[in-house]
Amino acid sequence: MSSMTSDQLQRVCNACIARCRTGNHWPPDFAEFVALVAECGGGVLGLSVDDVLAENKRWRNEFYRYSSTEAFPWKHPVLYQICIVLKRKGIDFKLTEKELRDLAAKELAYWEKRAEGGIPIPPIRRQLAAPKAPPGPTPAELAYAEYKRKKNLG
């Protein structure tokens, strides 16, 4: 508990308040409190699923302000890795909010497991540019020009 940030403590307190609003007016026992801390505390990376979804929403709403995804000011390097997957799979599979939340939890668990194992989070790197076609006519255009030349000759 002493290593928790004030933001994490605020989330635990909000979870206790939400618990009271749902009708459970008894204070949580120690096991319930530890479960709340684990749920809201953020694990190894210090992030919760709500943090991931909030950053994903912020990125979706502000991406147009930056030249690339890599230029976006991510709050944590792992959020870049997770949000890219959320966007790709969210579009490909047309995920609902609940499915997107489940995917965010799954991805966060994957990256936390990697971090616990000592595997570093890859840095945010600029992606390679797509290959550009060389200037000049394409092979099809050259073949068509040759065809027209031969046709005009007879």
C-alpha positions, 0 to 999 in steps of 0.5 A: 500500500505504501508504494501506491500512487495517490491516483491508485489510492483514489481509484481504490477509494472510488471502488469502495464507494461504488461498492457501497452504491451497489448496496454493500454497506458493510466495510470490506474485510481485509481479503476484499480490500486486498482484492480491490487494491489488486484490481484498482492498483494496476499490477506490475506496470501500474496500469489498469484496464480503465487506464488502457481504455482511457488512453485508447480513447484519448489517442482515437480522439487526438490522433489527427494532431500528430504526424504519426502514431509514434509522435503521440505522447503516450503515458506509458510505452506499453500503451502504444503496443496495446492500443495498436492491437485494440485498434486493429482488432476492434476494426477487423472484428467490429468489437463492442465496448465489452469485447474491447474491454475484455481484449484490453484486459487480455493484452494488459495481462500479456504485457504484465506477464512479459514484464514480470518475466524480465522481458523489456517493453519494446520502445516506440519506434518509427515504422518503416515507410511503405516502399515507393514505386520507382519513377517512370512508366510501369512494366505494363505501360512499357508493354502497352507502348511496345504493343502500340508501336508494333501495331502502328508499324503494321 
